[in-house]
């Protein structure tokens, strides 16, 4: 079992529509901490070396104010994303030597598929008027994971997947890469990681009146730091 708590300092950039209000979502990385109210993130993976399953979860709450035509528009967002997936190692090549954990250095490729569920709650306030909307959707996704042991301590991991396919959202794209350093924490083999992640989602829903249109066309991207502890 691999347990990986992490922090993703993501910028948010895109467009949102809520009950007739269109607003820009623009929270740059430099302002992330100022707008961030709460963040809980982590990943758990179970594997026998050939195949495995994983769970990735995030819960983030942000708030921002935007001025439009002399009115201040407040936008509060609560977002929960849960991904469940499985992978299978289709290729592995030994690179020579061993890691400090005693295993051979390798290069491996692992196709992956799964389901990413997103729940979004948005609250817009302007000129004393307040409206809120929540939506949730599930995106099937397919992708590929790659892992390369650069040395006895260093490794590089990359992952990309695409989903949605108009079954949940119109489109979702997830890309992430991490550089890891092997060490020990509390007597357990641990990989300290730093990298970058991008998650793009384009989701839209409406009702028959046309007044409750909800749109979330937003790109989240930014640096990630964390560690993976092996049990």
GROMACS elastic network, one bead per residue, 0.5 to 0.9 nm:
[ bonds ]
;  ai    aj funct       b0    kb
    1    44     6  0.72383   500
    1    45     6  0.57259   500
    1    47     6  0.67129   500
    1    48     6  0.89712   500
    1   229     6  0.83491   500
    1   230     6  0.60072   500
    1   231     6  0.52392   500
    2    43     6  0.80817   500
    2    44     6  0.57375   500
    2    45     6  0.50671   500
    2    46     6  0.65294   500
    2    47     6  0.83560   500
    2   228     6  0.62132   500
    2   229     6  0.56026   500
    2   231     6  0.62391   500
    3    42     6  0.76726   500
    3    43     6  0.60450   500
    3    45     6  0.66382   500
    3   227     6  0.81976   500
    3   228     6  0.55167   500
    3   229     6  0.52941   500
    3   230     6  0.66757   500
    3   231     6  0.80262   500
    4    41     6  0.88466   500
    4    42     6  0.55997   500
    4    44     6  0.62098   500
    4    45     6  0.83999   500
    4   226     6  0.68863   500
    4   227     6  0.54848   500
    4   229     6  0.63354   500
    4   230     6  0.89048   500
    5    40     6  0.87315   500
    5    41     6  0.61563   500
    5    43     6  0.62250   500
    5    44     6  0.85741   500
    5   225     6  0.88779   500
    5   226     6  0.58481   500
    5   227     6  0.62500   500
    5   228     6  0.70919   500
    5   229     6  0.89230   500
    6    40     6  0.84393   500
    6    41     6  0.58093   500
    6    42     6  0.56937   500
    6    43     6  0.80113   500
    6   193     6  0.87261   500
    6   224     6  0.68873   500
    6   225     6  0.56512   500
    6   227     6  0.65914   500
    6   228     6  0.87132   500
    7    39     6  0.78322   500
    7    40     6  0.78368   500
    7    41     6  0.63839   500
    7    42     6  0.82018   500
    7   223     6  0.84075   500
    7   224     6  0.56500   500
    7   225     6  0.55217   500
    7   226     6  0.62245   500
    8    39     6  0.86057   500
    8    41     6  0.78229   500
    8   196     6  0.83478   500
    8   197     6  0.77981   500
    8   221     6  0.84919   500
    8   222     6  0.66836   500
    8   223     6  0.60164   500
    8   225     6  0.67704   500
    8   226     6  0.87243   500
    9    29     6  0.68800   500
    9    32     6  0.66019   500
    9    33     6  0.78512   500
    9   221     6  0.78643   500
    9   222     6  0.54632   500
    9   223     6  0.56928   500
    9   224     6  0.63686   500
    9   225     6  0.86599   500
   10    27     6  0.85606   500
   10    28     6  0.80303   500
   10    29     6  0.62339   500
   10    32     6  0.69024   500
   10   197     6  0.80301   500
   10   198     6  0.81985   500
   10   220     6  0.56097   500
   10   223     6  0.67958   500
   10   224     6  0.82509   500
   11    26     6  0.76798   500
   11    27     6  0.54522   500
   11    30     6  0.82012   500
   11    31     6  0.81786   500
   11    32     6  0.63832   500
   11   219     6  0.79355   500
   11   220     6  0.54334   500
   11   221     6  0.53505   500
   11   222     6  0.58902   500
   12    25     6  0.63641   500
   12    26     6  0.55609   500
   12    28     6  0.64104   500
   12    29     6  0.79830   500
   12    32     6  0.85766   500
   12   218     6  0.65935   500
   12   219     6  0.58323   500
   12   221     6  0.69540   500
   13    24     6  0.76412   500
   13    25     6  0.53047   500
   13    27     6  0.64588   500
   13    28     6  0.74865   500
   13   217     6  0.85557   500
   13   218     6  0.55373   500
   13   219     6  0.53039   500
   13   220     6  0.65879   500
   13   221     6  0.86535   500
   14    23     6  0.88905   500
   14    24     6  0.60640   500
   14    25     6  0.51290   500
   14    26     6  0.66263   500
   14   216     6  0.79064   500
   14   217     6  0.56147   500
   14   219     6  0.60914   500
   14   220     6  0.87930   500
   15    22     6  0.73608   500
   15    23     6  0.60765   500
   15    25     6  0.54605   500
   15    26     6  0.84132   500
   15   215     6  0.75568   500
   15   216     6  0.63725   500
   15   217     6  0.52802   500
   15   218     6  0.60870   500
   16    21     6  0.82347   500
   16    22     6  0.59063   500
   16    23     6  0.54869   500
   16    24     6  0.62739   500
   16    25     6  0.65613   500
   16   214     6  0.74061   500
   16   215     6  0.51678   500
   16   217     6  0.62566   500
   16   218     6  0.76168   500
   17    20     6  0.66725   500
   17    21     6  0.55186   500
   17    23     6  0.63198   500
   17    24     6  0.87516   500
   17   204     6  0.88611   500
   17   213     6  0.67411   500
   17   214     6  0.52670   500
   17   216     6  0.69166   500
   17   217     6  0.89452   500
   18    21     6  0.50931   500
   18    22     6  0.64742   500
   18    23     6  0.82929   500
   18   122     6  0.79561   500
   18   123     6  0.84680   500
   18   124     6  0.76793   500
   18   131     6  0.80251   500
   18   132     6  0.75835   500
   18   133     6  0.69105   500
   18   211     6  0.88390   500
   18   212     6  0.68788   500
   18   213     6  0.60914   500
   18   214     6  0.50001   500
   18   215     6  0.68398   500
   19    22     6  0.84422   500
   19   131     6  0.74126   500
   19   132     6  0.81086   500
   19   133     6  0.78678   500
   19   210     6  0.87703   500
   19   211     6  0.56644   500
   19   213     6  0.56824   500
   19   214     6  0.68048   500
   20   210     6  0.88335   500
   20   211     6  0.61727   500
   20   212     6  0.70333   500
   20   213     6  0.68900   500
   20   214     6  0.86011   500
   21   124     6  0.81323   500
   22   215     6  0.88417   500
   23    66     6  0.85513   500
   23    73     6  0.84455   500
   23    75     6  0.85666   500
   24    66     6  0.84351   500
   25    64     6  0.87154   500
   25    75     6  0.84271   500
   25   218     6  0.73535   500
   26    64     6  0.85902   500
   27    30     6  0.81910   500
   27    31     6  0.62248   500
   27    32     6  0.62476   500
   27    35     6  0.74472   500
   27    62     6  0.89964   500
   27    64     6  0.76809   500
   28    31     6  0.54016   500
   28    32     6  0.61915   500
   29    33     6  0.80467   500
   29   221     6  0.84685   500
   29   222     6  0.68802   500
   29   223     6  0.89501   500
   30    33     6  0.75867   500
   30    34     6  0.84197   500
   31    34     6  0.52057   500
   31    35     6  0.63287   500
   31    36     6  0.84946   500
   32    35     6  0.53461   500
   32    36     6  0.58306   500
   32    62     6  0.84450   500
   33    37     6  0.80345   500
   34    37     6  0.81042   500
   34    62     6  0.88703   500
   34    63     6  0.87811   500
   34    64     6  0.89556   500
   35    61     6  0.85043   500
   35    62     6  0.52720   500
   35    63     6  0.52378   500
   35    64     6  0.60766   500
   36    39     6  0.74213   500
   36    60     6  0.76191   500
   36    61     6  0.61908   500
   36    63     6  0.68012   500
   37    60     6  0.75946   500
   37    61     6  0.53201   500
   37    62     6  0.53932   500
   37    63     6  0.72482   500
   38    59     6  0.76018   500
   38    60     6  0.54998   500
   38    61     6  0.50815   500
   38    62     6  0.72205   500
   39    58     6  0.72375   500
   39    59     6  0.56327   500
   39    61     6  0.66149   500
   39    62     6  0.89431   500
   40    57     6  0.78900   500
   40    58     6  0.55674   500
   40    59     6  0.51445   500
   40    60     6  0.65762   500
   41    56     6  0.77660   500
   41    57     6  0.56257   500
   41    59     6  0.65497   500
   41    60     6  0.84288   500
   42    55     6  0.83895   500
   42    56     6  0.59330   500
   42    57     6  0.55632   500
   42    58     6  0.67480   500
   42   226     6  0.89877   500
   43    54     6  0.71724   500
   43    55     6  0.56459   500
   43    57     6  0.63973   500
   43    58     6  0.89950   500
   43   228     6  0.86640   500
   44    53     6  0.85732   500
   44    54     6  0.55878   500
   44    55     6  0.52984   500
   44    56     6  0.65605   500
   44    57     6  0.89734   500
   45    52     6  0.71179   500
   45    53     6  0.58430   500
   45    55     6  0.64745   500
   45    56     6  0.86331   500
   46    51     6  0.86726   500
   46    52     6  0.54472   500
   46    53     6  0.54411   500
   46    54     6  0.62412   500
   47    50     6  0.71062   500
   47    51     6  0.57642   500
   47    53     6  0.65146   500
   47    54     6  0.84918   500
   48    51     6  0.60555   500
   48    52     6  0.64676   500
   49    52     6  0.73801   500
   49    88     6  0.88877   500
   49    89     6  0.78323   500
   50    87     6  0.85461   500
   50    88     6  0.60455   500
   50    89     6  0.52777   500
   50    90     6  0.82462   500
   51    86     6  0.75133   500
   51    87     6  0.55927   500
   51    89     6  0.59924   500
   51   110     6  0.84433   500
   52    85     6  0.85711   500
   52    86     6  0.56778   500
   52    87     6  0.54802   500
   52    88     6  0.66441   500
   52    89     6  0.88341   500
   53    84     6  0.75801   500
   53    85     6  0.56575   500
   53    87     6  0.63356   500
   54    83     6  0.80277   500
   54    84     6  0.59221   500
   54    85     6  0.54137   500
   54    86     6  0.62963   500
   54    87     6  0.84235   500
   55    82     6  0.72532   500
   55    83     6  0.56741   500
   55    85     6  0.66361   500
   56    81     6  0.80248   500
   56    82     6  0.57285   500
   56    83     6  0.50575   500
   56    84     6  0.66701   500
   56    85     6  0.86797   500
   56   116     6  0.89815   500
   57    80     6  0.75454   500
   57    81     6  0.57679   500
   57    83     6  0.64425   500
   57    84     6  0.89319   500
   58    79     6  0.78968   500
   58    80     6  0.56319   500
   58    81     6  0.52324   500
   58    82     6  0.65340   500
   59    78     6  0.74589   500
   59    79     6  0.57516   500
   59    81     6  0.65480   500
   59    82     6  0.87121   500
   60    77     6  0.80512   500
   60    78     6  0.58326   500
   60    79     6  0.53017   500
   60    80     6  0.64855   500
   60    81     6  0.88140   500
   61    76     6  0.75061   500
   61    77     6  0.56574   500
   61    79     6  0.63360   500
   61    80     6  0.87893   500
   62    75     6  0.83736   500
   62    76     6  0.58817   500
   62    77     6  0.53061   500
   62    78     6  0.65722   500
   62    79     6  0.86332   500
   63    74     6  0.74352   500
   63    75     6  0.57440   500
   63    77     6  0.62144   500
   63    78     6  0.87879   500
   64    73     6  0.83816   500
   64    74     6  0.59179   500
   64    75     6  0.53792   500
   64    76     6  0.64793   500
   64    77     6  0.87740   500
   65    72     6  0.63853   500
   65    73     6  0.55312   500
   65    75     6  0.61888   500
   65    76     6  0.86961   500
   66    71     6  0.82339   500
   66    72     6  0.55635   500
   66    73     6  0.50050   500
   66    74     6  0.63736   500
   66    75     6  0.79295   500
   67    70     6  0.62405   500
   67    71     6  0.55010   500
   67    73     6  0.59419   500
   67    74     6  0.87140   500
   68    71     6  0.52000   500
   68    72     6  0.62578   500
   68    73     6  0.69821   500
   69    72     6  0.82931   500
   71   126     6  0.66427   500
   71   127     6  0.63794   500
   72   125     6  0.81477   500
   72   126     6  0.60343   500
   72   127     6  0.71951   500
   73   124     6  0.68306   500
   73   125     6  0.56563   500
   73   127     6  0.77675   500
   74   123     6  0.77596   500
   74   124     6  0.55239   500
   74   125     6  0.50031   500
   74   126     6  0.65412   500
   75   122     6  0.69738   500
   75   123     6  0.57067   500
   75   125     6  0.67867   500
   76   121     6  0.81161   500
   76   122     6  0.56814   500
   76   123     6  0.51049   500
   76   124     6  0.67003   500
   76   125     6  0.88233   500
   77   120     6  0.71475   500
   77   121     6  0.57438   500
   77   123     6  0.65699   500
   78   119     6  0.81124   500
   78   120     6  0.58391   500
   78   121     6  0.50467   500
   78   122     6  0.64845   500
   78   123     6  0.88654   500
   79   118     6  0.71730   500
   79   119     6  0.57685   500
   79   121     6  0.64053   500
   79   122     6  0.85406   500
   80   117     6  0.80711   500
   80   118     6  0.56670   500
   80   119     6  0.51394   500
   80   120     6  0.65492   500
   80   121     6  0.88984   500
   81   116     6  0.69108   500
   81   117     6  0.56619   500
   81   119     6  0.65169   500
   81   120     6  0.86480   500
   82   115     6  0.82927   500
   82   116     6  0.56789   500
   82   117     6  0.51747   500
   82   118     6  0.65202   500
   82   119     6  0.88520   500
   83   114     6  0.71576   500
   83   115     6  0.57004   500
   83   117     6  0.61755   500
   83   118     6  0.86310   500
   84   113     6  0.85629   500
   84   114     6  0.54999   500
   84   115     6  0.54187   500
   84   116     6  0.64107   500
   84   117     6  0.85003   500
   85   112     6  0.67593   500
   85   113     6  0.55355   500
   85   115     6  0.63755   500
   85   116     6  0.83719   500
   85   141     6  0.87372   500
   86   111     6  0.85547   500
   86   112     6  0.56174   500
   86   113     6  0.57706   500
   86   114     6  0.62559   500
   87   110     6  0.58976   500
   87   111     6  0.56513   500
   87   113     6  0.66908   500
   87   114     6  0.88168   500
   87   144     6  0.85125   500
   87   145     6  0.83125   500
   88   109     6  0.84352   500
   88   110     6  0.52667   500
   88   111     6  0.59754   500
   88   112     6  0.68167   500
   89    92     6  0.73520   500
   89   108     6  0.69545   500
   89   109     6  0.58706   500
   89   111     6  0.69887   500
   90   108     6  0.77284   500
   90   109     6  0.60687   500
   90   110     6  0.58569   500
   90   111     6  0.73881   500
   91   107     6  0.79791   500
   91   108     6  0.53682   500
   91   109     6  0.52049   500
   91   110     6  0.72218   500
   92   106     6  0.64938   500
   92   107     6  0.55737   500
   92   109     6  0.66956   500
   93   105     6  0.85483   500
   93   106     6  0.54116   500
   93   107     6  0.51996   500
   93   108     6  0.64990   500
   94    97     6  0.84327   500
   94   104     6  0.66620   500
   94   105     6  0.58498   500
   94   107     6  0.64853   500
   94   108     6  0.88111   500
   95    98     6  0.87443   500
   95   104     6  0.76286   500
   95   105     6  0.53488   500
   95   106     6  0.51777   500
   95   107     6  0.69337   500
   95   148     6  0.89013   500
   95   149     6  0.78578   500
   95   150     6  0.88219   500
   96   104     6  0.68176   500
   96   105     6  0.59388   500
   96   106     6  0.76616   500
   97   103     6  0.85488   500
   97   104     6  0.59593   500
   97   105     6  0.58745   500
   97   151     6  0.82212   500
   97   152     6  0.75372   500
   98   101     6  0.76874   500
   98   102     6  0.57289   500
   98   103     6  0.53039   500
   98   105     6  0.50680   500
   98   106     6  0.87751   500
   98   151     6  0.79834   500
   98   152     6  0.58879   500
   99   102     6  0.53995   500
   99   103     6  0.55182   500
   99   104     6  0.62399   500
   99   105     6  0.59483   500
   99   149     6  0.78397   500
   99   151     6  0.68073   500
   99   153     6  0.60721   500
   99   154     6  0.84837   500
   99   182     6  0.82783   500
  100   103     6  0.75256   500
  100   152     6  0.54051   500
  100   153     6  0.62257   500
  100   182     6  0.72766   500
  100   183     6  0.80084   500
  101   104     6  0.89072   500
  101   152     6  0.82421   500
  101   153     6  0.86882   500
  101   182     6  0.80509   500
  101   183     6  0.86869   500
  101   189     6  0.70588   500
  102   152     6  0.89261   500
  103   106     6  0.88424   500
  104   149     6  0.88784   500
  104   152     6  0.89966   500
  105   148     6  0.78179   500
  105   149     6  0.53377   500
  105   150     6  0.78053   500
  105   151     6  0.72847   500
  105   152     6  0.72900   500
  106   147     6  0.78239   500
  106   148     6  0.60354   500
  106   149     6  0.56745   500
  106   150     6  0.86925   500
  107   146     6  0.75290   500
  107   147     6  0.57227   500
  107   149     6  0.64587   500
  108   145     6  0.82631   500
  108   146     6  0.57414   500
  108   147     6  0.53183   500
  108   148     6  0.65692   500
  109   144     6  0.71045   500
  109   145     6  0.58096   500
  109   147     6  0.66841   500
  110   143     6  0.86160   500
  110   144     6  0.56808   500
  110   146     6  0.62848   500
  110   147     6  0.85494   500
  111   142     6  0.76213   500
  111   143     6  0.58315   500
  111   145     6  0.61246   500
  111   146     6  0.87241   500
  112   141     6  0.82752   500
  112   142     6  0.57774   500
  112   143     6  0.51296   500
  112   144     6  0.55532   500
  112   145     6  0.70023   500
  112   161     6  0.80769   500
  113   140     6  0.75286   500
  113   141     6  0.55594   500
  113   143     6  0.62133   500
  113   144     6  0.84345   500
  113   161     6  0.82434   500
  114   139     6  0.84108   500
  114   140     6  0.57699   500
  114   141     6  0.54457   500
  114   142     6  0.66804   500
  114   143     6  0.89313   500
  115   138     6  0.64961   500
  115   139     6  0.55416   500
  115   141     6  0.59636   500
  115   142     6  0.88640   500
  115   163     6  0.85626   500
  116   137     6  0.83698   500
  116   138     6  0.55408   500
  116   139     6  0.50953   500
  116   140     6  0.63446   500
  116   141     6  0.72803   500
  116   163     6  0.85011   500
  116   164     6  0.89806   500
  117   136     6  0.72513   500
  117   137     6  0.57903   500
  117   139     6  0.62958   500
  117   140     6  0.87390   500
  117   168     6  0.89507   500
  118   135     6  0.82152   500
  118   136     6  0.54111   500
  118   137     6  0.55288   500
  118   138     6  0.63072   500
  118   139     6  0.82346   500
  119   134     6  0.73071   500
  119   135     6  0.58205   500
  119   137     6  0.67095   500
  119   138     6  0.88849   500
  120   133     6  0.82493   500
  120   134     6  0.55252   500
  120   135     6  0.53886   500
  120   136     6  0.61058   500
  120   137     6  0.89375   500
  120   216     6  0.89488   500
  121   132     6  0.73539   500
  121   133     6  0.58860   500
  121   135     6  0.65908   500
  121   136     6  0.86750   500
  122   131     6  0.85419   500
  122   132     6  0.56427   500
  122   133     6  0.55192   500
  122   134     6  0.62591   500
  122   135     6  0.88228   500
  123   130     6  0.72354   500
  123   131     6  0.58661   500
  123   133     6  0.65675   500
  123   134     6  0.86962   500
  124   129     6  0.82326   500
  124   130     6  0.57573   500
  124   131     6  0.54504   500
  124   132     6  0.61557   500
  124   133     6  0.87907   500
  125   128     6  0.66636   500
  125   129     6  0.55170   500
  125   131     6  0.64585   500
  125   132     6  0.85930   500
  126   129     6  0.52490   500
  126   130     6  0.65246   500
  127   130     6  0.84027   500
  133   212     6  0.85538   500
  133   214     6  0.77375   500
  134   214     6  0.87254   500
  135   205     6  0.83289   500
  135   214     6  0.81244   500
  136   168     6  0.88367   500
  137   167     6  0.88135   500
  137   168     6  0.53102   500
  137   169     6  0.69371   500
  137   203     6  0.83773   500
  138   164     6  0.77739   500
  138   167     6  0.78005   500
  138   168     6  0.51775   500
  138   169     6  0.75578   500
  139   163     6  0.57988   500
  139   165     6  0.77553   500
  139   166     6  0.85124   500
  139   167     6  0.66357   500
  139   169     6  0.64216   500
  139   171     6  0.84544   500
  139   172     6  0.75956   500
  140   162     6  0.84732   500
  140   163     6  0.54314   500
  140   164     6  0.59243   500
  140   165     6  0.78637   500
  140   167     6  0.76745   500
  140   168     6  0.77726   500
  141   161     6  0.62615   500
  141   162     6  0.54170   500
  141   164     6  0.67676   500
  141   165     6  0.85658   500
  141   172     6  0.82219   500
  141   173     6  0.87806   500
  142   160     6  0.85094   500
  142   161     6  0.53460   500
  142   162     6  0.58090   500
  142   163     6  0.64761   500
  143   159     6  0.73285   500
  143   160     6  0.54422   500
  143   162     6  0.63249   500
  143   163     6  0.86932   500
  143   174     6  0.89107   500
  144   158     6  0.83734   500
  144   159     6  0.57796   500
  144   160     6  0.56989   500
  144   161     6  0.64702   500
  145   157     6  0.74629   500
  145   158     6  0.58541   500
  145   160     6  0.67334   500
  145   161     6  0.87035   500
  146   156     6  0.82096   500
  146   157     6  0.57346   500
  146   158     6  0.52603   500
  146   159     6  0.63176   500
  147   155     6  0.72770   500
  147   156     6  0.58522   500
  147   158     6  0.66050   500
  147   159     6  0.88336   500
  148   151     6  0.89915   500
  148   154     6  0.88717   500
  148   155     6  0.56347   500
  148   156     6  0.52464   500
  148   157     6  0.64930   500
  148   158     6  0.89634   500
  149   152     6  0.73027   500
  149   153     6  0.79701   500
  149   154     6  0.62531   500
  149   156     6  0.64384   500
  149   157     6  0.87606   500
  150   153     6  0.76423   500
  150   154     6  0.52775   500
  150   156     6  0.68853   500
  151   154     6  0.51205   500
  151   155     6  0.68000   500
  152   155     6  0.82779   500
  152   182     6  0.79346   500
  153   180     6  0.79617   500
  153   181     6  0.54077   500
  153   183     6  0.74031   500
  153   191     6  0.86766   500
  154   179     6  0.72408   500
  154   180     6  0.55768   500
  154   182     6  0.63458   500
  154   191     6  0.87671   500
  155   178     6  0.83543   500
  155   179     6  0.59690   500
  155   180     6  0.50711   500
  155   181     6  0.65869   500
  155   182     6  0.80324   500
  155   191     6  0.88500   500
  156   177     6  0.74364   500
  156   178     6  0.58474   500
  156   180     6  0.61218   500
  157   176     6  0.82982   500
  157   177     6  0.55592   500
  157   178     6  0.52119   500
  157   179     6  0.65374   500
  157   180     6  0.77665   500
  158   175     6  0.77639   500
  158   176     6  0.57852   500
  158   178     6  0.64310   500
  158   179     6  0.89420   500
  159   174     6  0.79608   500
  159   175     6  0.58037   500
  159   176     6  0.53477   500
  159   177     6  0.62903   500
  160   173     6  0.76216   500
  160   174     6  0.56054   500
  160   176     6  0.64510   500
  160   177     6  0.86831   500
  161   172     6  0.83240   500
  161   173     6  0.60016   500
  161   174     6  0.52859   500
  161   175     6  0.65791   500
  162   165     6  0.86003   500
  162   171     6  0.74588   500
  162   172     6  0.57109   500
  162   174     6  0.63579   500
  162   175     6  0.87375   500
  163   166     6  0.86982   500
  163   167     6  0.88260   500
  163   168     6  0.86743   500
  163   169     6  0.81048   500
  163   170     6  0.84058   500
  163   171     6  0.59001   500
  163   173     6  0.64167   500
  163   174     6  0.85032   500
  164   167     6  0.56341   500
  164   168     6  0.52533   500
  164   170     6  0.54148   500
  164   172     6  0.54451   500
  164   173     6  0.85521   500
  164   201     6  0.84429   500
  164   202     6  0.85712   500
  164   203     6  0.87576   500
  165   168     6  0.71506   500
  165   169     6  0.69242   500
  165   170     6  0.56949   500
  165   171     6  0.58564   500
  165   172     6  0.81718   500
  166   169     6  0.54114   500
  166   171     6  0.68557   500
  166   203     6  0.88171   500
  167   170     6  0.73074   500
  168   171     6  0.82455   500
  168   203     6  0.74623   500
  169   172     6  0.68566   500
  169   201     6  0.70254   500
  169   202     6  0.57944   500
  169   204     6  0.69556   500
  170   201     6  0.78430   500
  170   202     6  0.55440   500
  170   203     6  0.57197   500
  170   204     6  0.76510   500
  171   200     6  0.78116   500
  171   201     6  0.59679   500
  171   202     6  0.54127   500
  171   203     6  0.73667   500
  172   199     6  0.72197   500
  172   200     6  0.53623   500
  172   202     6  0.64458   500
  172   203     6  0.86227   500
  173   198     6  0.77088   500
  173   199     6  0.56542   500
  173   200     6  0.50664   500
  173   201     6  0.67390   500
  174   197     6  0.75348   500
  174   198     6  0.57056   500
  174   200     6  0.65332   500
  174   201     6  0.88319   500
  175   196     6  0.83862   500
  175   197     6  0.57596   500
  175   198     6  0.51978   500
  175   199     6  0.66000   500
  176   195     6  0.73685   500
  176   196     6  0.57011   500
  176   198     6  0.62705   500
  176   199     6  0.85829   500
  177   194     6  0.84586   500
  177   195     6  0.55163   500
  177   196     6  0.57146   500
  177   197     6  0.66459   500
  178   193     6  0.60600   500
  178   194     6  0.54057   500
  178   196     6  0.66437   500
  178   197     6  0.86744   500
  178   224     6  0.81042   500
  178   225     6  0.87096   500
  179   192     6  0.83329   500
  179   193     6  0.56285   500
  179   194     6  0.55497   500
  179   195     6  0.60244   500
  180   191     6  0.57175   500
  180   192     6  0.54333   500
  180   194     6  0.66277   500
  180   195     6  0.86079   500
  180   227     6  0.83538   500
  181   190     6  0.81884   500
  181   191     6  0.52268   500
  181   192     6  0.51850   500
  181   193     6  0.65236   500
  182   189     6  0.73186   500
  182   190     6  0.58031   500
  182   192     6  0.65053   500
  182   193     6  0.89753   500
  183   188     6  0.85178   500
  183   189     6  0.61804   500
  183   190     6  0.53043   500
  183   191     6  0.60809   500
  183   192     6  0.74640   500
  184   187     6  0.57702   500
  184   188     6  0.53360   500
  184   190     6  0.50496   500
  184   191     6  0.78148   500
  184   229     6  0.84608   500
  185   188     6  0.53256   500
  185   189     6  0.66745   500
  185   190     6  0.61028   500
  185   229     6  0.77982   500
  186   189     6  0.86047   500
  187   190     6  0.89076   500
  188   229     6  0.66417   500
  188   230     6  0.65116   500
  188   231     6  0.70037   500
  189   228     6  0.85277   500
  189   229     6  0.60769   500
  189   230     6  0.54911   500
  189   231     6  0.76568   500
  190   227     6  0.67975   500
  190   228     6  0.55096   500
  190   230     6  0.60204   500
  191   226     6  0.86843   500
  191   227     6  0.55081   500
  191   228     6  0.50592   500
  191   229     6  0.65341   500
  191   230     6  0.82994   500
  192   225     6  0.79606   500
  192   226     6  0.61226   500
  192   228     6  0.64075   500
  192   229     6  0.86154   500
  193   224     6  0.79617   500
  193   225     6  0.57361   500
  193   226     6  0.53055   500
  193   227     6  0.53201   500
  193   228     6  0.74949   500
  194   223     6  0.74010   500
  194   224     6  0.56244   500
  194   226     6  0.65564   500
  194   227     6  0.83478   500
  195   222     6  0.86066   500
  195   223     6  0.56671   500
  195   224     6  0.51142   500
  195   225     6  0.65202   500
  196   221     6  0.73876   500
  196   222     6  0.56477   500
  196   224     6  0.54193   500
  196   225     6  0.85266   500
  197   220     6  0.80581   500
  197   221     6  0.54955   500
  197   222     6  0.57358   500
  197   223     6  0.63544   500
  197   224     6  0.67605   500
  198   219     6  0.71908   500
  198   220     6  0.56252   500
  198   222     6  0.67759   500
  199   218     6  0.84505   500
  199   219     6  0.59173   500
  199   220     6  0.51032   500
  199   221     6  0.62836   500
  200   217     6  0.76977   500
  200   218     6  0.59594   500
  200   220     6  0.61152   500
  200   221     6  0.83227   500
  201   216     6  0.70822   500
  201   217     6  0.58422   500
  201   218     6  0.57408   500
  201   219     6  0.65238   500
  201   220     6  0.85107   500
  202   215     6  0.75962   500
  202   216     6  0.56987   500
  202   218     6  0.66028   500
  202   219     6  0.86754   500
  203   214     6  0.81071   500
  203   215     6  0.58004   500
  203   216     6  0.51634   500
  203   217     6  0.62726   500
  203   218     6  0.89390   500
  204   213     6  0.74315   500
  204   214     6  0.55514   500
  204   216     6  0.63453   500
  204   217     6  0.81243   500
  205   212     6  0.81582   500
  205   213     6  0.58924   500
  205   214     6  0.51972   500
  205   215     6  0.65890   500
  206   209     6  0.80186   500
  206   210     6  0.61871   500
  206   211     6  0.76945   500
  206   212     6  0.56573   500
  206   214     6  0.61579   500
  206   215     6  0.86800   500
  207   210     6  0.56979   500
  207   211     6  0.73540   500
  207   212     6  0.60298   500
  207   213     6  0.68739   500
  208   211     6  0.82140   500
  208   212     6  0.85589   500
  209   212     6  0.71289   500
  209   213     6  0.88846   500
  210   213     6  0.60044   500
